[in-house]
Amino acid sequence: MTRLSRREFMEQAAAAAGFLAGSAPRLRANPLGLPIGSQVYPTRSMLKDFPAYVKMMAGIGVTRLELCSPIGYGADFAALANGREVRTTLADHGMKAESSHFSMAELRTSQQKSIEWAKEVGISQMVSATLGDGNGGNTPTLDQVKRAAEEYNVIAAAAAKAGMQQGLHNEGFEVSMVEGRRTYDVLLELLDPKLVKFQFQMSTITAGLIGAEYFLKYPGRFNSMHLQDVDMNAPVPPPDAGGRGGRRPQVAIGKGTIDWVKTFAAAKAARIESYYVEQNWELTQQSVAYLKTLVA
């Protein structure tokens, strides 16, 4: 065995350290340099054993979970009822939950209770999936859109007083058309930018909404994303027995039509603060693995 002098050893050690430091961004790459998150809704059937669920998610590289309120989302989320226990379990695995979804029904009737639970968990962003409840569903009138925005501004003002940031996702109501305009664009005008931030659902590409375009058109209005990918070249399945139209299939991130480098470049310019994979367990594993390789 060849023996190294102390000087030779120190020189080689320094060189190795430099190599590893240079390689670290590639090895630990993730878009925007932000923690990789996952929304729990698609995997809610696995939440009953919450410690096991958190361990499973941490094992694939997820460090942020976006929750759904057990107050408004029901029995599937009963394991999240004790906010302090949820926070401790997450911390045990190096994880946090800084965002959660809340139903409009609970925000209308028990907002303070929801805020108290959120604070116990460590949540600072309270997001509603849609404003369609009681406001015309997926086919609102312009008056209903205006009333929905007025109501949500009031809810968001109360949240702000409690130190919470209110957010809005985009589901059927938001992607609808009203008097020749996209309801989403109308809401971006009507909702107070100081009180309401937007969370973009990437799968709404199927309705013609492109995340990168919205981020650049409305800088500062978005603070998070739900990540899915869609194969827009796949045929649309026929309507089901209930007459509901089929949807193009979701696929793992990086295997569909969405340009993720462009998306994350726009998200960086728009100061997006967080993103959450929102897919079933199989696709979540594949999507998280892809995000680890994506430098954006």
Residue pairs with C-beta under 8 A, 6 or more apart in sequence:
4 12
25 295
26 295
28 292
29 292
29 293
29 294
29 295
30 36
30 291
30 292
30 294
31 260
31 264
31 267
31 275
31 291
31 294
31 295
31 296
32 264
32 267
32 268
32 272
32 275
32 296
34 273
34 274
34 275
35 63
35 64
35 96
35 274
36 61
36 62
36 63
36 64
36 275
36 277
36 288
36 291
36 292
37 62
37 63
37 64
37 65
37 66
37 99
37 274
37 275
37 276
37 277
38 57
38 62
38 64
38 65
38 66
38 276
38 277
38 278
38 284
38 288
39 65
39 66
39 101
39 226
39 276
39 277
39 278
40 47
40 53
40 65
40 66
40 67
40 68
40 77
41 68
41 101
41 278
42 278
42 279
42 280
42 281
42 284
43 53
43 280
43 281
43 284
44 68
44 76
44 77
45 76
46 53
46 56
46 281
47 53
47 76
47 77
47 79
47 80
48 79
49 79
50 79
50 80
50 86
50 89
51 89
51 92
54 65
54 89
54 90
54 92
54 93
54 95
55 93
57 65
57 93
57 95
58 93
58 94
58 95
60 284
60 285
60 288
60 289
61 288
61 289
61 292
62 95
62 277
62 288
63 94
63 95
63 96
64 95
64 96
64 97
64 98
64 99
64 274
64 276
65 90
65 95
65 96
65 97
66 97
66 99
66 100
66 101
66 127
66 274
66 276
67 77
67 80
67 86
67 97
67 99
67 100
67 101
67 121
67 123
68 76
68 77
68 80
68 100
68 101
69 77
69 80
69 100
69 101
69 102
69 103
69 106
69 114
69 117
69 118
70 77
70 78
70 79
70 80
70 81
70 117
71 102
71 106
71 110
71 113
71 114
71 117
72 102
72 103
72 105
72 106
72 107
72 114
73 101
73 103
80 86
80 121
81 117
82 120
83 116
83 117
83 118
83 119
83 120
83 121
84 120
86 97
86 120
86 121
87 97
87 120
87 121
87 122
90 96
90 97
90 122
96 122
97 121
97 122
97 123
98 122
98 123
98 124
98 125
98 274
99 123
99 124
99 125
99 126
99 127
99 167
99 224
99 274
99 276
100 118
100 121
100 123
100 125
100 126
100 127
101 127
101 128
101 129
101 169
102 114
102 126
102 127
102 128
103 128
103 129
103 133
104 128
104 130
104 131
104 133
104 134
105 133
106 113
106 114
107 114
107 126
107 128
107 155
108 155
111 155
111 158
111 159
112 162
114 126
115 126
115 159
115 162
115 164
118 124
118 126
118 164
119 162
119 163
123 164
124 163
124 164
124 165
125 164
125 165
125 167
125 197
125 223
125 224
125 274
126 159
126 164
126 165
126 166
126 167
127 166
127 167
127 168
127 169
127 199
127 224
128 152
128 166
128 167
128 168
128 169
129 169
129 171
130 169
130 170
130 171
130 172
130 173
130 174
131 148
131 149
131 151
131 152
131 168
131 173
131 174
131 187
132 138
132 140
132 148
132 171
132 172
132 173
132 174
135 144
135 145
135 147
135 148
135 173
136 144
136 145
136 173
137 172
137 173
138 172
138 173
138 176
139 176
140 148
140 173
140 176
140 178
140 183
141 178
142 178
142 179
142 186
145 178
145 183
145 186
145 187
145 190
146 190
148 173
148 187
149 186
149 187
149 190
149 191
150 190
152 166
152 168
152 191
152 196
153 190
153 191
153 192
153 195
153 196
155 166
156 166
156 191
156 192
156 195
156 196
157 192
157 195
159 165
159 166
159 195
160 166
160 194
160 195
165 197
165 223
166 195
166 196
166 197
167 196
167 197
167 198
167 199
167 223
167 224
168 174
168 187
168 191
168 196
168 197
168 198
168 199
169 198
169 199
169 201
169 226
170 184
170 198
170 199
170 200
170 201
170 204
170 209
171 201
173 183
174 183
174 184
174 187
175 182
175 183
175 184
175 204
175 207
175 209
176 182
176 183
177 183
178 186
182 209
184 209
188 198
188 218
188 221
193 220
193 221
197 221
197 222
197 223
197 224
198 218
198 221
198 222
198 223
199 222
199 223
199 224
199 225
199 226
200 209
200 211
200 214
200 215
200 222
200 224
200 225
200 226
201 209
201 225
201 226
201 228
201 278
202 211
202 225
202 226
202 227
202 228
202 229
202 258
202 263
203 226
203 228
203 230
203 250
205 211
205 230
205 232
205 257
205 258
206 230
206 232
206 247
206 248
211 225
211 258
211 263
211 266
211 267
212 259
212 262
212 263
212 265
212 266
212 267
213 266
214 222
215 222
215 263
215 266
215 267
215 269
215 270
215 272
216 266
216 269
216 270
218 270
219 269
219 270
219 271
220 270
220 271
221 270
222 267
222 270
222 272
223 271
223 272
223 273
223 274
224 272
224 273
224 274
224 275
224 276
225 267
225 272
225 274
225 275
225 276
226 275
226 276
226 277
226 278
227 253
227 275
227 276
227 277
227 278
227 279
227 287
227 291
228 250
228 253
228 277
228 278
228 279
229 250
229 251
229 252
229 253
229 254
229 255
229 256
229 257
229 258
229 260
229 287
230 248
230 249
230 250
230 251
230 256
230 257
230 258
231 248
231 249
231 251
231 255
231 256
231 257
232 248
232 256
232 257
233 257
234 248
234 249
235 248
236 245
236 246
236 247
236 248
237 246
237 247
238 246
239 245
239 246
240 246
250 256
250 279
250 283
251 283
252 279
252 283
252 286
252 287
252 290
253 260
253 277
253 279
253 286
253 287
253 290
253 291
254 260
254 287
254 290
254 294
255 286
255 290
260 294
260 296
261 294
261 296
264 294
264 296
265 296
267 275
268 296
277 283
277 284
277 287
277 288
277 291
279 287
